[in-house]
């Protein structure tokens, strides 16, 4: 690597780490780091980046972790093509992250899209495409940005479905398995959404706004607005 490029990277890393001096961000990062360091087997992991504030906060925290702990991290974003401007959003996101020395791999959902049950189908497809790719890339840990507000929403959704005690509490687990191949970690499950929004705006001053988050035709959104 050329000296100029190496110097630029060091400056970017220094600037990213400087944000940890903020009391709120520093506290969230320390909890995040301590949780990951509990498992000595985690030497590398993948991040699912939707482009929303939650995943961008996770992206920042993971980048700091990789700088301070010399960990290998791959970042993945799925262009779902459910909205006309999704590809443009994807390009903007990739360009933005590149400025922070974060190389985000782009996956594309090709083919027909669902006409009903869109959120659920899209979520399953996103998991499937990203996990298939990270397995190809030889990763077996995936970090996702589920947070405390998601935990509450999921509890009520499962309660309405008539889930038993196991179903009601399973989402609270920090670590779960996907097809016995991928270990999924939710290191932000005790952090509220407003704090993640604070981090995303403080670092990136940007996030992708998903209009479906205001569509009350979706059960999750109705519960969110209770």
N, C-alpha and C positions, 0 to 999 in steps of 0.2 A: 504494500500500500504506500502511495506517495506521501511524503511528509506533510504536504498541504492538506490532503484528505484526512490523514490521521489527526492532525491538529484540529481540523473542523469537527471531526467526530468527538474528540475529547471535549471541545467547547460545548457541543450539544449535550453530551452526557453530564457535564458539570452544571449546565443550566437546568436540566431535568432534575438533578439531585438537589439543587438549591430550593426547589419547591417543597422539599421535605422539611424545611425549616418552619413552614407554616404549621402551627400547633395541630390543627384539625387534620391536615394531610399527613403530617408526621405520625400521628397516633394511628390513623387508619393503616398506614404503610407498615408500622411496627407489628400490628396485629396480623396483617397479611403475611409478612415475612416469617413471623414466629410460627404461624400455622403451616406454612410450606416446609419450614425447616424441621418440623416434627417428624416428617417422613424422609429419612435419609436416602431413600431409594429414588427420590425425585431429583434427577440430574438435568432433565430436559422436559419440556411440556409445550403443549399447543394452546393457543388462545383463539376463541371464536369471537370475531369482531363484527357486530351488526352495524356499528356506526352510531348507535344510540348513546346517550350519556353514560349509561351503566357500563357498557362494554368498552367505551373509551377510557373511563376511569380505571377499569381493570387493565386495559392495555398500558396505561401509564405506570400503574403499580408494578405490573409484570416487567416492564422495561427497566424500571429502577432495580428490581430484584435481580434481573440478569446482569446489570452493570456491577452491582455490589457483590454478587455471588458467583459470577462467571458461569451463568447457566445458559443453556441453549434453548431458545424459544422461537417457535414458528407462529405466525399470525395468519388467520384465515378469514376471508370475508366472502359471503355468498351473494352474488347478484341474482336475486330471485326472479326478476323481470315481472313482478306482479304489478308494478307501477311503471308508467311510461318513462319516468325520469330516473329509474333505478340504476341504469347503466351510467348516467351522468353523475349520480351520487357516488357510485362506486369509484369512478375515476377521480372525483374530488377527494374522496377518503384516502385512496392510495397515494395521491400526490401530497396530501396533508401529512400523513404518517411518515412519508419518505423524508420530509423536512426534519423529523425528529429521529432519524436513523432507525426507522421501523419499516421493514420490508413486509408488506402484507400480500399474501398469495390470494389471488382472486379465483373463485370457483363460480360457475354459471349453471343455473337451473334451466336446462333446455327442455323443450317439449310442451305438452299441454299443461294448462294450469287448472286448478280446481274451481268449480263454480259455487260450491257450498263448503261449509266447514273449513274455510280458507286458512284461518290462523292455525288450527290443529294440523292440517295437512302440510302447511308450509313449515311448521316447526319440525315435524317428523322428517320432511325432506331435507331441511337444513342440517339436522343432526346426521342423517344418512350420508349426505355428500361430503360433509366436513370430516366425519369419522373415517369414511373410506379413504379419503386423501391422507389423513394424518397416519393411518396405518401403513399406507404406501411409503410415507416419509419416515417410518420407523419411530413414531412416537406412541406412547401408551398412556399418557396423562393429558386430559383436556380440562382447561379451566374455563368456566362460564360465569357470567356476571349476575347470577341470581342474587337478590338482596332481600332485606328484611320485609319490604313491602310485598315482594313476590311471595314470600313465605305466608303472609297473612292472606293474600288473595287466593293462593293455592289451597289453604286450609278451608276456606269457605266454599270454594268450588268443589272440593272433594266431599265436604260435608253435605252439600246439596245433591251430590251423586249418591250419597248413602254409603260412602267408604267406611270400612271398619277402622279400628284404632291404628292398625299398621299402616293403612293407606293415608290416614290423617297425619301421621307423624313422619312418614318416610321422606318427605321433601325437606325435612329439617336436617337430614344427614348431610354432613359436609362432603363425604365421599360416597359415591355410588358406582356401580358397574354398568357398562353398556355392552350387552352381548358377551360378557365375560372377557372382553378384549381390551376395553378402554376404561380406565379409572377416571371418573368425572369428579372434579373438585369444585365446590362452591365457596371459595374463600371469603366472599363478601356477604354471606347469608345473614350476618348480624349487623350489617351497615345499612342505614336507611337511604332511600333514593335521593333525597335532597342533598345529602353529603356527597354522593357520587356525581350528581349534577354539578355541584360546586367544584369538584376536582376536574371534571371534563371541561368546564368553562374556564377555569383558572389556567389549565395547561394548554388546551387546544382552541378555546374560544369558538367551538364549533361542535355540532352534532347533527346527525340526520334526523329529521322530524318525520315520524311515521303517522300519517293521517288516520290510520286504523285505530290508533290509540285513543281517538275521540269518538269512535263509532260505537254507539250504544247497542247496536245489533249483536255485538259480541258479548257473551256472558261475562268474560273477564273484565271488560270495560265497565259493565254495569256494576259489578262488585267493587271495582276500583273507585267508583263514584259514590258509593254508599256513605 
